[in-house]
Amino acid sequence: MTRTLEWKINMDLVEDEGGTTEARAVLDTGKSTITGHGSARRNPEDEDIPLIGDELAASRAMSDLARQLMRLAYKDIGEAGAGMSGEEEPAAPYGWSTPAR
């Protein structure tokens, strides 16, 4: 059976006067809504290039969103009786570890 879904992420970016950009990424899966947050701060000595702050803050928000989505998947796996408690993430394959949070 082929199944096609489309999930859209709504990304909001706000830069304040001090050079800090905040990003909020919201994903609605139809079953749950997950919000990721990220920020970037420009060094006052650096040239003001807003796109760089936008890219950094947005990528960090999407990374946060991805971690939360993975945790939700692990929880759902556990609830489906696949042997995971939902509280733990399995070890990353090939010796790569998950970065500390």
C-alpha positions as CSV (number, residue, x, y, z in Angstrom):
1,M,0.0,0.0,0.0
2,T,1.4,3.4,-1.0
3,R,0.8,6.3,1.4
4,T,1.5,9.9,0.8
5,L,1.5,12.6,3.4
6,E,2.4,16.3,3.4
7,W,3.6,17.9,6.6
8,K,4.3,21.6,6.5
9,I,6.6,23.4,8.9
10,N,5.7,27.0,9.8
11,M,8.9,29.0,10.6
12,D,8.9,32.4,12.3
13,L,12.0,34.4,12.6
14,V,12.5,37.6,14.7
15,E,15.7,39.6,15.0
16,D,16.0,42.2,17.8
17,E,18.0,45.4,17.9
18,G,20.9,43.7,19.7
19,G,21.6,41.2,16.9
20,T,19.8,38.2,18.3
21,T,17.6,36.1,16.0
22,E,15.0,33.8,17.4
23,A,13.3,31.1,15.4
24,R,10.2,29.0,16.0
25,A,9.4,26.0,13.8
26,V,6.0,24.5,14.2
27,L,5.1,21.1,12.7
28,D,1.5,19.8,12.8
29,T,1.4,16.1,12.0
30,G,-2.4,15.9,12.3
31,K,-1.9,13.8,15.4
32,S,0.3,16.3,17.3
33,T,1.9,19.7,17.1
34,I,5.6,20.0,17.8
35,T,7.5,23.3,18.2
36,G,11.2,23.7,17.9
37,H,13.2,26.7,19.0
38,G,16.5,28.1,18.0
39,S,18.5,31.3,18.3
40,A,21.6,33.0,17.0
41,R,23.5,36.0,18.3
42,R,25.7,38.2,16.2
43,N,29.0,39.2,17.7
44,P,28.8,43.1,17.8
45,E,32.2,43.2,16.0
46,D,30.9,41.2,13.1
47,E,29.4,42.7,9.9
48,D,25.6,42.8,10.1
49,I,24.4,40.1,7.6
50,P,20.8,39.2,8.8
51,L,20.6,36.1,6.5
52,I,23.4,34.4,8.5
53,G,21.5,34.8,11.8
54,D,18.3,33.6,10.1
55,E,20.0,30.5,8.7
56,L,21.6,29.6,12.1
57,A,18.5,30.2,14.1
58,A,16.3,28.4,11.7
59,S,18.6,25.4,11.5
60,R,18.8,25.2,15.2
61,A,15.0,25.3,15.5
62,M,14.7,22.6,12.9
63,S,17.3,20.5,14.8
64,D,15.3,20.9,18.0
65,L,12.1,19.9,16.1
66,A,13.9,16.8,14.7
67,R,15.0,15.7,18.1
68,Q,11.5,16.1,19.5
69,L,10.0,14.2,16.5
70,M,12.4,11.4,17.0
71,R,11.5,11.2,20.7
72,L,7.8,11.1,19.8
73,A,8.5,8.3,17.3
74,Y,10.4,6.3,20.0
75,K,7.5,6.8,22.4
76,D,5.0,5.6,19.7
77,I,7.3,2.5,19.0
78,G,7.2,1.7,22.7
79,E,3.4,2.1,22.9
80,A,3.0,-0.2,19.9
81,G,4.7,-2.9,21.9
82,A,8.0,-2.9,20.0
83,G,10.0,-3.3,23.2
84,M,11.1,0.3,23.8
85,S,10.0,2.2,26.9
86,G,9.8,5.5,25.1
87,E,12.1,7.0,27.7
88,E,15.3,6.0,26.0
89,E,16.8,6.5,22.5
90,P,18.5,3.5,21.0
91,A,22.2,3.8,20.4
92,A,23.1,5.5,17.2
93,P,24.4,3.1,14.5
94,Y,28.0,2.8,13.4
95,G,29.5,4.2,16.6
96,W,28.2,7.7,16.2
97,S,26.7,9.1,19.4
98,T,23.8,11.5,19.8
99,P,25.2,14.9,20.8
100,A,24.6,15.9,24.4
101,R,21.6,18.2,25.0
